[in-house]
Amino acid sequence: MSVHRSPFERLREKFDESELRCPECGYVDTEGGWRVTTSGGRVQYQFVCPSCSAVETREVRLE
Ligand SMILES: [Zn+2]
C-alpha cells in the first residue's frame, strides 16, 4: 500500500499535533488551529491568541 501525501498535508499534521500555546500569556488553545496561508513555495501559519490577541506566526518553506 502506498499513500501519497503532499508535503503540505504532512506539515499540517505536524502542526495539528503540536500544542497551541500562546507564548505571551500561556493560554492553551485546545480547539482552535493554525490559520494557514500559502504563497509561492511558502506556507505561513498564524495563530491569534483569543485571550491576549498575541499573534504567533511560523513560516515553512516547501522544497
Ligand atoms: Zn495569549
N, CA, C, O and the ligand as a Tripos MOL2 file, in Angstrom:
@<TRIPOS>MOLECULE
protein
  253   251    64     0     0
PROTEIN
NO_CHARGES

@<TRIPOS>ATOM
      1 N           0.8390   -1.1830    0.0000 N.3       1 MET1
      2 CA          0.0000    0.0000    0.0000 C.3       1 MET1
      3 C           0.8800    1.2410    0.0000 C.2       1 MET1
      4 O           1.8500    1.3430    0.7500 O.2       1 MET1
      5 N           0.5260    2.1370   -0.8250 N.am      2 SER2
      6 CA          1.3060    3.3720   -0.8320 C.3       2 SER2
      7 C           0.3750    4.5690   -0.7080 C.2       2 SER2
      8 O          -0.6240    4.6890   -1.4170 O.2       2 SER2
      9 N           0.7230    5.4100    0.1790 N.am      3 VAL3
     10 CA         -0.0940    6.6020    0.4010 C.3       3 VAL3
     11 C           0.7230    7.8250    0.0180 C.2       3 VAL3
     12 O           1.7790    8.1070    0.5840 O.2       3 VAL3
     13 N           0.2040    8.5240   -0.9460 N.am      4 HIS4
     14 CA          0.9070    9.7210   -1.3610 C.3       4 HIS4
     15 C           0.2580   10.9450   -0.7240 C.2       4 HIS4
     16 O          -0.9200   11.2460   -0.9180 O.2       4 HIS4
     17 N           1.0720   11.6100    0.0250 N.am      5 ARG5
     18 CA          0.5550   12.8270    0.6350 C.3       5 ARG5
     19 C           1.4820   13.9820    0.3030 C.2       5 ARG5
     20 O           2.6980   13.8220    0.2020 O.2       5 ARG5
     21 N           0.9040   15.0990    0.1420 N.am      6 SER6
     22 CA          1.7080   16.2590   -0.1900 C.3       6 SER6
     23 C           2.4770   16.7250    1.0400 C.2       6 SER6
     24 O           2.0750   16.4540    2.1710 O.2       6 SER6
     25 N           3.5710   17.4170    0.8170 N.am      7 PRO7
     26 CA          4.3240   17.9760    1.9480 C.3       7 PRO7
     27 C           3.4380   18.8720    2.7940 C.2       7 PRO7
     28 O           3.5750   18.9570    4.0150 O.2       7 PRO7
     29 N           2.5330   19.5300    2.1080 N.am      8 PHE8
     30 CA          1.6240   20.4270    2.8150 C.3       8 PHE8
     31 C           0.7810   19.6720    3.8450 C.2       8 PHE8
     32 O           0.6050   20.1250    4.9760 O.2       8 PHE8
     33 N           0.2750   18.5350    3.4360 N.am      9 GLU9
     34 CA         -0.5500   17.7430    4.3540 C.3       9 GLU9
     35 C           0.2600   17.2050    5.5220 C.2       9 GLU9
     36 O          -0.2150   17.1400    6.6560 O.2       9 GLU9
     37 N           1.4890   16.8210    5.2210 N.am     10 ARG10
     38 CA          2.3360   16.3280    6.3080 C.3      10 ARG10
     39 C           2.6310   17.4370    7.3060 C.2      10 ARG10
     40 O           2.6110   17.2240    8.5190 O.2      10 ARG10
     41 N           2.9030   18.6110    6.7820 N.am     11 LEU11
     42 CA          3.1610   19.7430    7.6520 C.3      11 LEU11
     43 C           1.9540   20.0440    8.5200 C.2      11 LEU11
     44 O           2.0660   20.3370    9.7100 O.2      11 LEU11
     45 N           0.8260   19.9630    7.8950 N.am     12 ARG12
     46 CA         -0.4000   20.2650    8.5960 C.3      12 ARG12
     47 C          -0.6050   19.3010    9.7550 C.2      12 ARG12
     48 O          -1.0010   19.7050   10.8480 O.2      12 ARG12
     49 N          -0.3390   18.0500    9.5110 N.am     13 GLU13
     50 CA         -0.4480   17.0660   10.5840 C.3      13 GLU13
     51 C           0.5010   17.3780   11.7130 C.2      13 GLU13
     52 O           0.1500   17.2670   12.8880 O.2      13 GLU13
     53 N           1.6910   17.7640   11.3540 N.am     14 LYS14
     54 CA          2.6930   18.0760   12.3560 C.3      14 LYS14
     55 C           2.1990   19.2240   13.2320 C.2      14 LYS14
     56 O           2.3250   19.1880   14.4560 O.2      14 LYS14
     57 N           1.6420   20.2320   12.5890 N.am     15 PHE15
     58 CA          1.1820   21.3780   13.3610 C.3      15 PHE15
     59 C          -0.0600   21.0360   14.1760 C.2      15 PHE15
     60 O          -0.2420   21.5300   15.2890 O.2      15 PHE15
     61 N          -0.8980   20.1960   13.6160 N.am     16 ASP16
     62 CA         -2.1010   19.8200   14.3490 C.3      16 ASP16
     63 C          -1.7670   19.0600   15.6230 C.2      16 ASP16
     64 O          -2.4800   19.1550   16.6220 O.2      16 ASP16
     65 N          -0.6810   18.3080   15.5760 N.am     17 GLU17
     66 CA         -0.2990   17.5370   16.7520 C.3      17 GLU17
     67 C           0.3200   18.4070   17.8340 C.2      17 GLU17
     68 O           0.1840   18.1320   19.0260 O.2      17 GLU17
     69 N           0.9880   19.4420   17.4090 N.am     18 SER18
     70 CA          1.6610   20.2640   18.4030 C.3      18 SER18
     71 C           0.6580   21.1050   19.1740 C.2      18 SER18
     72 O          -0.3820   21.5110   18.6540 O.2      18 SER18
     73 N           0.9930   21.3440   20.3860 N.am     19 GLU19
     74 CA          0.0940   22.0930   21.2530 C.3      19 GLU19
     75 C           0.1380   23.5690   20.9040 C.2      19 GLU19
     76 O           1.2000   24.1530   20.6850 O.2      19 GLU19
     77 N          -1.0410   24.1470   20.8600 N.am     20 LEU20
     78 CA         -1.1040   25.5720   20.5930 C.3      20 LEU20
     79 C          -1.0820   26.3270   21.9070 C.2      20 LEU20
     80 O          -2.0770   26.4020   22.6280 O.2      20 LEU20
     81 N           0.0630   26.8740   22.1910 N.am     21 ARG21
     82 CA          0.1990   27.5700   23.4550 C.3      21 ARG21
     83 C           0.7300   28.9760   23.1900 C.2      21 ARG21
     84 O           1.7590   29.1640   22.5420 O.2      21 ARG21
     85 N           0.0080   29.9380   23.7030 N.am     22 CYS22
     86 CA          0.4050   31.3200   23.4970 C.3      22 CYS22
     87 C           1.6850   31.6300   24.2580 C.2      22 CYS22
     88 O           1.7540   31.4310   25.4710 O.2      22 CYS22
     89 N           2.7000   32.1180   23.5470 N.am     23 PRO23
     90 CA          3.9680   32.4310   24.2050 C.3      23 PRO23
     91 C           3.8750   33.6690   25.0930 C.2      23 PRO23
     92 O           4.7290   33.8900   25.9520 O.2      23 PRO23
     93 N           2.8510   34.4630   24.8850 N.am     24 GLU24
     94 CA          2.7160   35.6980   25.6450 C.3      24 GLU24
     95 C           2.0550   35.4820   27.0000 C.2      24 GLU24
     96 O           2.5570   35.9390   28.0270 O.2      24 GLU24
     97 N           0.9310   34.7870   26.9940 N.am     25 CYS25
     98 CA          0.1720   34.6700   28.2390 C.3      25 CYS25
     99 C           0.0210   33.2230   28.7040 C.2      25 CYS25
    100 O          -0.4820   32.9700   29.7990 O.2      25 CYS25
    101 N           0.4510   32.2800   27.8800 N.am     26 GLY26
    102 CA          0.3980   30.8880   28.2940 C.3      26 GLY26
    103 C          -0.9330   30.2140   28.0410 C.2      26 GLY26
    104 O          -1.1420   29.0660   28.4340 O.2      26 GLY26
    105 N          -1.8270   30.9220   27.3870 N.am     27 TYR27
    106 CA         -3.1250   30.3460   27.0770 C.3      27 TYR27
    107 C          -2.9580   29.1590   26.1390 C.2      27 TYR27
    108 O          -2.2460   29.2440   25.1380 O.2      27 TYR27
    109 N          -3.6190   28.0530   26.4670 N.am     28 VAL28
    110 CA         -3.5470   26.8790   25.5980 C.3      28 VAL28
    111 C          -4.8580   26.7090   24.8530 C.2      28 VAL28
    112 O          -5.9180   26.5220   25.4510 O.2      28 VAL28
    113 N          -4.7600   26.7800   23.5380 N.am     29 ASP29
    114 CA         -5.9470   26.6470   22.7030 C.3      29 ASP29
    115 C          -6.1020   25.1920   22.2700 C.2      29 ASP29
    116 O          -5.3180   24.6810   21.4700 O.2      29 ASP29
    117 N          -7.1110   24.5430   22.8050 N.am     30 THR30
    118 CA         -7.2820   23.1220   22.5030 C.3      30 THR30
    119 C          -8.2090   22.8930   21.3150 C.2      30 THR30
    120 O          -8.2230   21.8010   20.7470 O.2      30 THR30
    121 N          -8.9660   23.8860   20.9420 N.am     31 GLU31
    122 CA         -9.9180   23.6940   19.8570 C.3      31 GLU31
    123 C          -9.5770   24.4630   18.5990 C.2      31 GLU31
    124 O          -9.9780   24.0870   17.4970 O.2      31 GLU31
    125 N          -8.8510   25.5180   18.7700 N.am     32 GLY32
    126 CA         -8.5030   26.3270   17.6100 C.3      32 GLY32
    127 C          -7.4210   25.6690   16.7960 C.2      32 GLY32
    128 O          -6.9970   24.5480   17.0780 O.2      32 GLY32
    129 N          -6.9930   26.3590   15.8130 N.am     33 GLY33
    130 CA         -5.9270   25.8080   14.9860 C.3      33 GLY33
    131 C          -5.1730   26.9140   14.3050 C.2      33 GLY33
    132 O          -5.4790   28.0960   14.4610 O.2      33 GLY33
    133 N          -4.2000   26.5140   13.5610 N.am     34 TRP34
    134 CA         -3.4370   27.4860   12.8140 C.3      34 TRP34
    135 C          -4.2290   27.9340   11.6000 C.2      34 TRP34
    136 O          -4.8960   27.1440   10.9320 O.2      34 TRP34
    137 N          -4.1350   29.2050   11.3440 N.am     35 ARG35
    138 CA         -4.7000   29.6960   10.0910 C.3      35 ARG35
    139 C          -3.5920   29.5550    9.0590 C.2      35 ARG35
    140 O          -2.4750   30.0310    9.2670 O.2      35 ARG35
    141 N          -3.8930   28.9200    7.9820 N.am     36 VAL36
    142 CA         -2.8470   28.5960    7.0170 C.3      36 VAL36
    143 C          -3.0020   29.3940    5.7410 C.2      36 VAL36
    144 O          -4.0710   29.4240    5.1320 O.2      36 VAL36
    145 N          -1.9390   30.0280    5.3550 N.am     37 THR37
    146 CA         -1.9410   30.7090    4.0620 C.3      37 THR37
    147 C          -0.7130   30.2670    3.2860 C.2      37 THR37
    148 O           0.3570   30.0610    3.8590 O.2      37 THR37
    149 N          -0.8740   30.1270    1.9940 N.am     38 THR38
    150 CA          0.2540   29.7300    1.1750 C.3      38 THR38
    151 C           0.5360   30.7930    0.1380 C.2      38 THR38
    152 O          -0.3760   31.4300   -0.3900 O.2      38 THR38
    153 N           1.7890   30.9710   -0.1400 N.am     39 SER39
    154 CA          2.1730   31.8580   -1.2310 C.3      39 SER39
    155 C           3.4810   31.3500   -1.8030 C.2      39 SER39
    156 O           4.4800   31.2120   -1.0980 O.2      39 SER39
    157 N           3.4510   31.0800   -3.0790 N.am     40 GLY40
    158 CA          4.6430   30.5480   -3.7200 C.3      40 GLY40
    159 C           5.0570   29.2590   -3.0550 C.2      40 GLY40
    160 O           4.2510   28.3400   -2.9120 O.2      40 GLY40
    161 N           6.2970   29.1870   -2.6520 N.am     41 GLY41
    162 CA          6.7970   27.9670   -2.0280 C.3      41 GLY41
    163 C           6.7860   28.0430   -0.5170 C.2      41 GLY41
    164 O           7.5020   27.3010    0.1550 O.2      41 GLY41
    165 N           5.9750   28.9380    0.0170 N.am     42 ARG42
    166 CA          5.9530   29.0850    1.4630 C.3      42 ARG42
    167 C           4.5760   28.8560    2.0480 C.2      42 ARG42
    168 O           3.5570   29.1860    1.4430 O.2      42 ARG42
    169 N           4.5720   28.2950    3.2170 N.am     43 VAL43
    170 CA          3.3260   28.1360    3.9580 C.3      43 VAL43
    171 C           3.4620   28.9190    5.2450 C.2      43 VAL43
    172 O           4.4260   28.7590    5.9940 O.2      43 VAL43
    173 N           2.4940   29.7550    5.4850 N.am     44 GLN44
    174 CA          2.5550   30.5570    6.6850 C.3      44 GLN44
    175 C           1.4270   30.1670    7.6300 C.2      44 GLN44
    176 O           0.2540   30.1220    7.2580 O.2      44 GLN44
    177 N           1.8240   29.8900    8.8510 N.am     45 TYR45
    178 CA          0.8650   29.5130    9.8720 C.3      45 TYR45
    179 C           0.7080   30.6700   10.8400 C.2      45 TYR45
    180 O           1.6890   31.2490   11.3060 O.2      45 TYR45
    181 N          -0.5220   30.9920   11.1290 N.am     46 GLN46
    182 CA         -0.7650   32.0970   12.0340 C.3      46 GLN46
    183 C          -1.7870   31.6960   13.0870 C.2      46 GLN46
    184 O          -2.8190   31.0940   12.7910 O.2      46 GLN46
    185 N          -1.4730   32.0410   14.2920 N.am     47 PHE47
    186 CA         -2.3740   31.7600   15.3930 C.3      47 PHE47
    187 C          -2.5710   33.0380   16.1950 C.2      47 PHE47
    188 O          -1.6120   33.6500   16.6660 O.2      47 PHE47
    189 N          -3.8240   33.4240   16.3380 N.am     48 VAL48
    190 CA         -4.1180   34.6120   17.1240 C.3      48 VAL48
    191 C          -4.7050   34.1770   18.4550 C.2      48 VAL48
    192 O          -5.7500   33.5280   18.4980 O.2      48 VAL48
    193 N          -4.0460   34.5280   19.5170 N.am     49 CYS49
    194 CA         -4.4800   34.1330   20.8490 C.3      49 CYS49
    195 C          -5.8130   34.7890   21.1930 C.2      49 CYS49
    196 O          -5.9280   36.0130   21.1460 O.2      49 CYS49
    197 N          -6.8190   33.9920   21.5380 N.am     50 PRO50
    198 CA         -8.1230   34.5440   21.8850 C.3      50 PRO50
    199 C          -8.1140   35.2450   23.2360 C.2      50 PRO50
    200 O          -9.0440   35.9790   23.5690 O.2      50 PRO50
    201 N          -7.0890   35.0210   23.9900 N.am     51 SER51
    202 CA         -7.0090   35.6130   25.3190 C.3      51 SER51
    203 C          -6.3420   36.9830   25.3210 C.2      51 SER51
    204 O          -6.8590   37.9320   25.9110 O.2      51 SER51
    205 N          -5.1940   37.0810   24.6580 N.am     52 CYS52
    206 CA         -4.4650   38.3530   24.7090 C.3      52 CYS52
    207 C          -4.2020   38.9370   23.3300 C.2      52 CYS52
    208 O          -3.5790   39.9910   23.2020 O.2      52 CYS52
    209 N          -4.6830   38.2430   22.2910 N.am     53 SER53
    210 CA         -4.5530   38.7240   20.9150 C.3      53 SER53
    211 C          -3.1220   38.7510   20.3870 C.2      53 SER53
    212 O          -2.8390   39.3790   19.3670 O.2      53 SER53
    213 N          -2.2420   38.0790   21.0760 N.am     54 ALA54
    214 CA         -0.8850   37.9790   20.5480 C.3      54 ALA54
    215 C          -0.9240   37.1330   19.2830 C.2      54 ALA54
    216 O          -1.7280   36.2090   19.1590 O.2      54 ALA54
    217 N          -0.0580   37.4590   18.3650 N.am     55 VAL55
    218 CA         -0.0420   36.7200   17.1020 C.3      55 VAL55
    219 C           1.2310   35.8900   17.0010 C.2      55 VAL55
    220 O           2.3470   36.3950   17.1170 O.2      55 VAL55
    221 N           1.0200   34.6300   16.7870 N.am     56 GLU56
    222 CA          2.1410   33.7050   16.6100 C.3      56 GLU56
    223 C           2.2080   33.3140   15.1480 C.2      56 GLU56
    224 O           1.2250   32.8370   14.5810 O.2      56 GLU56
    225 N           3.3400   33.5090   14.5500 N.am     57 THR57
    226 CA          3.4700   33.1980   13.1270 C.3      57 THR57
    227 C           4.6560   32.2800   12.8850 C.2      57 THR57
    228 O           5.7470   32.4730   13.4220 O.2      57 THR57
    229 N           4.4110   31.3010   12.0780 N.am     58 ARG58
    230 CA          5.5080   30.4320   11.6720 C.3      58 ARG58
    231 C           5.4730   30.2490   10.1750 C.2      58 ARG58
    232 O           4.4100   30.1080    9.5700 O.2      58 ARG58
    233 N           6.6240   30.2550    9.6020 N.am     59 GLU59
    234 CA          6.6840   30.1180    8.1650 C.3      59 GLU59
    235 C           7.5150   28.9040    7.7910 C.2      59 GLU59
    236 O           8.6000   28.6820    8.3290 O.2      59 GLU59
    237 N           7.0020   28.1420    6.8830 N.am     60 VAL60
    238 CA          7.7020   26.9450    6.4560 C.3      60 VAL60
    239 C           7.8740   26.9800    4.9540 C.2      60 VAL60
    240 O           6.9550   27.3190    4.2090 O.2      60 VAL60
    241 N           9.0380   26.6320    4.5390 N.am     61 ARG61
    242 CA          9.3250   26.5840    3.1060 C.3      61 ARG61
    243 C           9.0620   25.1920    2.5710 C.2      61 ARG61
    244 O           9.4740   24.1900    3.1550 O.2      61 ARG61
    245 N           8.3780   25.1540    1.4690 N.am     62 LEU62
    246 CA          8.1910   23.8760    0.7980 C.3      62 LEU62
    247 C           9.3270   23.6790   -0.2020 C.2      62 LEU62
    248 O           9.6240   24.5500   -1.0200 O.2      62 LEU62
    249 N           9.9330   22.5360   -0.1080 N.am     63 GLU63
    250 CA         11.0460   22.2490   -1.0380 C.3      63 GLU63
    251 C          10.5110   21.8730   -2.4020 C.2      63 GLU63
    252 O          11.2880   21.5970   -3.3150 O.2      63 GLU63
    253 ZN         -2.0950   34.9980   24.7900 Zn       64 ZN64
@<TRIPOS>BOND
     1     1     2 1
     2     2     3 1
     3     3     4 2
     4     3     5 am
     5     5     6 1
     6     6     7 1
     7     7     8 2
     8     7     9 am
     9     9    10 1
    10    10    11 1
    11    11    12 2
    12    11    13 am
    13    13    14 1
    14    14    15 1
    15    15    16 2
    16    15    17 am
    17    17    18 1
    18    18    19 1
    19    19    20 2
    20    19    21 am
    21    21    22 1
    22    22    23 1
    23    23    24 2
    24    23    25 am
    25    25    26 1
    26    26    27 1
    27    27    28 2
    28    27    29 am
    29    29    30 1
    30    30    31 1
    31    31    32 2
    32    31    33 am
    33    33    34 1
    34    34    35 1
    35    35    36 2
    36    35    37 am
    37    37    38 1
    38    38    39 1
    39    39    40 2
    40    39    41 am
    41    41    42 1
    42    42    43 1
    43    43    44 2
    44    43    45 am
    45    45    46 1
    46    46    47 1
    47    47    48 2
    48    47    49 am
    49    49    50 1
    50    50    51 1
    51    51    52 2
    52    51    53 am
    53    53    54 1
    54    54    55 1
    55    55    56 2
    56    55    57 am
    57    57    58 1
    58    58    59 1
    59    59    60 2
    60    59    61 am
    61    61    62 1
    62    62    63 1
    63    63    64 2
    64    63    65 am
    65    65    66 1
    66    66    67 1
    67    67    68 2
    68    67    69 am
    69    69    70 1
    70    70    71 1
    71    71    72 2
    72    71    73 am
    73    73    74 1
    74    74    75 1
    75    75    76 2
    76    75    77 am
    77    77    78 1
    78    78    79 1
    79    79    80 2
    80    79    81 am
    81    81    82 1
    82    82    83 1
    83    83    84 2
    84    83    85 am
    85    85    86 1
    86    86    87 1
    87    87    88 2
    88    87    89 am
    89    89    90 1
    90    90    91 1
    91    91    92 2
    92    91    93 am
    93    93    94 1
    94    94    95 1
    95    95    96 2
    96    95    97 am
    97    97    98 1
    98    98    99 1
    99    99   100 2
   100    99   101 am
   101   101   102 1
   102   102   103 1
   103   103   104 2
   104   103   105 am
   105   105   106 1
   106   106   107 1
   107   107   108 2
   108   107   109 am
   109   109   110 1
   110   110   111 1
   111   111   112 2
   112   111   113 am
   113   113   114 1
   114   114   115 1
   115   115   116 2
   116   115   117 am
   117   117   118 1
   118   118   119 1
   119   119   120 2
   120   119   121 am
   121   121   122 1
   122   122   123 1
   123   123   124 2
   124   123   125 am
   125   125   126 1
   126   126   127 1
   127   127   128 2
   128   127   129 am
   129   129   130 1
   130   130   131 1
   131   131   132 2
   132   131   133 am
   133   133   134 1
   134   134   135 1
   135   135   136 2
   136   135   137 am
   137   137   138 1
   138   138   139 1
   139   139   140 2
   140   139   141 am
   141   141   142 1
   142   142   143 1
   143   143   144 2
   144   143   145 am
   145   145   146 1
   146   146   147 1
   147   147   148 2
   148   147   149 am
   149   149   150 1
   150   150   151 1
   151   151   152 2
   152   151   153 am
   153   153   154 1
   154   154   155 1
   155   155   156 2
   156   155   157 am
   157   157   158 1
   158   158   159 1
   159   159   160 2
   160   159   161 am
   161   161   162 1
   162   162   163 1
   163   163   164 2
   164   163   165 am
   165   165   166 1
   166   166   167 1
   167   167   168 2
   168   167   169 am
   169   169   170 1
   170   170   171 1
   171   171   172 2
   172   171   173 am
   173   173   174 1
   174   174   175 1
   175   175   176 2
   176   175   177 am
   177   177   178 1
   178   178   179 1
   179   179   180 2
   180   179   181 am
   181   181   182 1
   182   182   183 1
   183   183   184 2
   184   183   185 am
   185   185   186 1
   186   186   187 1
   187   187   188 2
   188   187   189 am
   189   189   190 1
   190   190   191 1
   191   191   192 2
   192   191   193 am
   193   193   194 1
   194   194   195 1
   195   195   196 2
   196   195   197 am
   197   197   198 1
   198   198   199 1
   199   199   200 2
   200   199   201 am
   201   201   202 1
   202   202   203 1
   203   203   204 2
   204   203   205 am
   205   205   206 1
   206   206   207 1
   207   207   208 2
   208   207   209 am
   209   209   210 1
   210   210   211 1
   211   211   212 2
   212   211   213 am
   213   213   214 1
   214   214   215 1
   215   215   216 2
   216   215   217 am
   217   217   218 1
   218   218   219 1
   219   219   220 2
   220   219   221 am
   221   221   222 1
   222   222   223 1
   223   223   224 2
   224   223   225 am
   225   225   226 1
   226   226   227 1
   227   227   228 2
   228   227   229 am
   229   229   230 1
   230   230   231 1
   231   231   232 2
   232   231   233 am
   233   233   234 1
   234   234   235 1
   235   235   236 2
   236   235   237 am
   237   237   238 1
   238   238   239 1
   239   239   240 2
   240   239   241 am
   241   241   242 1
   242   242   243 1
   243   243   244 2
   244   243   245 am
   245   245   246 1
   246   246   247 1
   247   247   248 2
   248   247   249 am
   249   249   250 1
   250   250   251 1
   251   251   252 2
@<TRIPOS>SUBSTRUCTURE
     1 MET1         2 RESIDUE 1 A MET
     2 SER2         6 RESIDUE 1 A SER
     3 VAL3        10 RESIDUE 1 A VAL
     4 HIS4        14 RESIDUE 1 A HIS
     5 ARG5        18 RESIDUE 1 A ARG
     6 SER6        22 RESIDUE 1 A SER
     7 PRO7        26 RESIDUE 1 A PRO
     8 PHE8        30 RESIDUE 1 A PHE
     9 GLU9        34 RESIDUE 1 A GLU
    10 ARG10       38 RESIDUE 1 A ARG
    11 LEU11       42 RESIDUE 1 A LEU
    12 ARG12       46 RESIDUE 1 A ARG
    13 GLU13       50 RESIDUE 1 A GLU
    14 LYS14       54 RESIDUE 1 A LYS
    15 PHE15       58 RESIDUE 1 A PHE
    16 ASP16       62 RESIDUE 1 A ASP
    17 GLU17       66 RESIDUE 1 A GLU
    18 SER18       70 RESIDUE 1 A SER
    19 GLU19       74 RESIDUE 1 A GLU
    20 LEU20       78 RESIDUE 1 A LEU
    21 ARG21       82 RESIDUE 1 A ARG
    22 CYS22       86 RESIDUE 1 A CYS
    23 PRO23       90 RESIDUE 1 A PRO
    24 GLU24       94 RESIDUE 1 A GLU
    25 CYS25       98 RESIDUE 1 A CYS
    26 GLY26      102 RESIDUE 1 A GLY
    27 TYR27      106 RESIDUE 1 A TYR
    28 VAL28      110 RESIDUE 1 A VAL
    29 ASP29      114 RESIDUE 1 A ASP
    30 THR30      118 RESIDUE 1 A THR
    31 GLU31      122 RESIDUE 1 A GLU
    32 GLY32      126 RESIDUE 1 A GLY
    33 GLY33      130 RESIDUE 1 A GLY
    34 TRP34      134 RESIDUE 1 A TRP
    35 ARG35      138 RESIDUE 1 A ARG
    36 VAL36      142 RESIDUE 1 A VAL
    37 THR37      146 RESIDUE 1 A THR
    38 THR38      150 RESIDUE 1 A THR
    39 SER39      154 RESIDUE 1 A SER
    40 GLY40      158 RESIDUE 1 A GLY
    41 GLY41      162 RESIDUE 1 A GLY
    42 ARG42      166 RESIDUE 1 A ARG
    43 VAL43      170 RESIDUE 1 A VAL
    44 GLN44      174 RESIDUE 1 A GLN
    45 TYR45      178 RESIDUE 1 A TYR
    46 GLN46      182 RESIDUE 1 A GLN
    47 PHE47      186 RESIDUE 1 A PHE
    48 VAL48      190 RESIDUE 1 A VAL
    49 CYS49      194 RESIDUE 1 A CYS
    50 PRO50      198 RESIDUE 1 A PRO
    51 SER51      202 RESIDUE 1 A SER
    52 CYS52      206 RESIDUE 1 A CYS
    53 SER53      210 RESIDUE 1 A SER
    54 ALA54      214 RESIDUE 1 A ALA
    55 VAL55      218 RESIDUE 1 A VAL
    56 GLU56      222 RESIDUE 1 A GLU
    57 THR57      226 RESIDUE 1 A THR
    58 ARG58      230 RESIDUE 1 A ARG
    59 GLU59      234 RESIDUE 1 A GLU
    60 VAL60      238 RESIDUE 1 A VAL
    61 ARG61      242 RESIDUE 1 A ARG
    62 LEU62      246 RESIDUE 1 A LEU
    63 GLU63      250 RESIDUE 1 A GLU
    64 ZN64       253 GROUP 0 **** ****
